[in-house]
Amino acid sequence: MMLFCPVLKGQDYSVLFRGDTLMVQVDTLPYLLYNFDTLDDKVELPLVIFLHGAGERGDDNRSQLRHCVRYFMQDTIRSQYAFRMLIPQCGNAYRWAETDWTLPSHTMEKTPSHPMSALMYLIDSLISTHMVDTCRIYAVGISMGGFGVWDLMQRRPNLLAAAVPICGGGDPSYAMQLTSIPIRIFHGKRDRLVMPSRSVQMYEAIRSYGGQQVSLELFEDLGHACWNRPFEQCGIIEWLFSQRK
């Protein structure tokens, strides 16, 4: 059943999304979609996947709009770029990557978390049923969603044309298969929740295998909630849409 997302106070762009829920066995994955109905389905468009942080978990299928999505919904962006956008919502009992994000490192589990497994199924479904330009699929994630972006890249290294993990962390042992993906990593140097070293170790691991398309920016004056800066000062939306496999 398709539903229109209710308007969030002060965020009228929410009416641009429609919501649905994916059922995978006993698991559910609420998600929002932008621009899947308004254009001719015969037009292949880039797909942006946005993964929210821990504070936006739940099942209301609207809290995931709280951070960063507004930058993509600006009139200047939507008038310049035609794209589709997928914003799933992780349930309260789960994480995009089942790991303790306060640890200095982690080893990726062989089996993806329930929401990550459902997300990968959903991405494949959208590719097969909608006109998605498979050479221009991008992933952006903040905090827990930053971990999710790394996890998605590690499990599906041939999926993305570019990625932006913000204040997250991955498993450096998978760095060798990420060398061909354009990645811009951001982290607040004063972060006390997710160690900035998590981003540093991924950057250094990819570079050690010859990766030339990865960059790292540490914000000296910011802590964990550093995710507005990349959108406001670093031009990541324009950069994303310029990337192609």
Stockholm file with secondary structure:
# STOCKHOLM 1.0

chainA/1-245         MMLFCPVLKGQDYSVLFRGDTLMVQVDTLPYLLYNFDTLDDKVELPLVIFLHGAGERGDDNRSQLRHCVRYFMQDTIRSQYAFRMLIPQCGNAYRWAETDWTLPSHTMEKTPSHPMSALMYLIDSLISTHMVDTCRIYAVGISMGGFGVWDLMQRRPNLLAAAVPICGGGDPSYAMQLTSIPIRIFHGKRDRLVMPSRSVQMYEAIRSYGGQQVSLELFEDLGHACWNRPFEQCGIIEWLFSQRK
#=GR chainA/1-245 SS CCEECCCBTTBGGGGGEEEEEEEETTEEEEEEEESSSSSCTTSCEEEEEEECCGGGCSSSSSGGGSSSHHHHTSHHHHHHCCCEEEEECCCTTCCSSCSCTTSSCCCCCSSCCHHHHHHHHHHHHHHHHSCEEEEEEEEEEETHHHHHHHHHHHHCTTTCSEEEEESCCCCGGGGGGGTTSCEEEEEETTCSSSCHHHHHHHHHHHHHTTCCSEEEEEETTCCSCCTHHHHHHSCHHHHHHTCCC
#=GC SS_cons         CCEECCCBTTBGGGGGEEEEEEEETTEEEEEEEESSSSSCTTSCEEEEEEECCGGGCSSSSSGGGSSSHHHHTSHHHHHHCCCEEEEECCCTTCCSSCSCTTSSCCCCCSSCCHHHHHHHHHHHHHHHHSCEEEEEEEEEEETHHHHHHHHHHHHCTTTCSEEEEESCCCCGGGGGGGTTSCEEEEEETTCSSSCHHHHHHHHHHHHHTTCCSEEEEEETTCCSCCTHHHHHHSCHHHHHHTCCC
//
